[in-house]
Amino acid sequence: MASKERDRDSETTKAKAKVYADKKRNAKESDKVLVKQERQNKLSTPFAPEPHAVFAKTGNSVVIESPDGVQRKRNNSHVKEYKERIVGQEEKTTLPVDFEPTESGSEQETAKFPVLLTPSRVKKLPEKFKDFVMT
């Protein structure tokens, strides 16, 4: 009789500890994952680009289903959570310092400049070269 109570108590304690640890680590279930792939060359990515659906999870093993419908069993260290990109979020653009928009504002003139430019410092000559003519 005492062993049943001890088992039940340890299960509830274990469950409470798991909930606490998951909350502390910000753990969450993922429904789509990326699977580790074999390295073909030094430019290949470590994970395959197509997301797989999580079919079942037991301990540290995960059963995943590919987009083709094939199910595979993998260790959870061979998969990572798939984070979907948010489409429609506009990126900030910076224009060169010497850029002055024309009054016409046609799309052809604005298309000459790339959408994103890296910021660069303004380059100017030192004071001692003011009286020299540079060619």
N, C-alpha and C positions, 0 to 999 in steps of 0.2 A: 504494500500500500504506500509506503513511504517513497519507493522508487518512482511510482507514477507521478506523485506530487512533485518530486524533484525534477523529473523530466519535463513536466508541464511548466514548472517555474523557470527552468533553464531556457525553454523555448520562448516564453514571453520576454525574458530578460534579453535573449539573443535578438528577438524582433525589435525590442526597444533600442538596443545598441545599434542595430542596422539602420533604423529610422534616423537616429541621431547622427550617425556617421555619414549617411547619404545627404542629410541636410547640411552638415558641416562642409562636405566636399562639393556641394551644389550638384549632386549626381541627378541625372534624369534619364529616362528611357528614350531611346532613339528609334524611330521607325524606318529611317533610311541611313545606310552606312556605305562607306567606300572600302574596298577590299584591297589589301596589299598585293602588288603584282611583282613578278620577277623582273629584275633589272636587265634590259637589253643593251643599253649603252649609258654613258655618263650623263646624258641629257634626259633620259626617261624619268618619269615621275615615280615616286615610291608607291602611290596608290592609283588604281585604275580610275579613269574619269567618270565612268557611268555608275550611278548609285544603285545599290541593291536593297531590297526590302528585308527587314528582319522578320523571320518566320517564327522562330522560337528561341528561347534563351534558357540555358540550364547551367548554373554555376558560372564557370568561365568559358564555356563553349556556346557558340551562337550558330543557329541554323539560318542561313540567308538564302534568299531567292533572287536569282539574276533577272534582268528584264526579259530574257528568253524563257523564263519559267523553270530553269534548272535550280534545284536546291543543293546547297553544299553546307557542310559542317566545318566551322573554323574556330580557332581559339580567339578570344576577344582581343588579344594583343595584335591580331592580324587585320582588324577592322577599326575604322574610326568614324565618328559621327559625321554625317553629311550636312553641311550648312548651306542652305539655298541662298543664292544671291538675290538681293532686293533690286528688281528692275524698276527703273523710273526715278531713282534717286539721282538728282543732278549733282555733278561734281563742280567744284569751284574752279573758275578759269582765271588765269592771270595773263595780262597782255604786256608786251614789252613797254619799257618806259618811253621810247620814242614813237610809239604808235599813236597816231591821231586819226580818229575816224573822220571820213569825208562826209559832206552834207548829203550826198546821194544815198549812202548807206546800202548800196546794192549787195546782194548775197555773194556775188563773185569777188568783190573786194574783201569781204570778211572771211571768205573761204581760203584766202591766201595764208592765214595764220592758223596753226594747229590749235586744237581745242585746249590742250594743256601745255603750258610752257613752264620750265623751271625758272624760279626767280634768279636773277643775276644782278650783281652789283653794278653801279654806274662807274665806268672807267674814265678817269680823267688824268691828264698829265700833271706831274708835280709842278710846283710854283717856279722852280729854277729853269724849267723848259718853256716858260711863257714867251720869251723873246726869240726863241729858235723857230725856224720853219721846218716842220717835219714832213717828209714826203714818203 
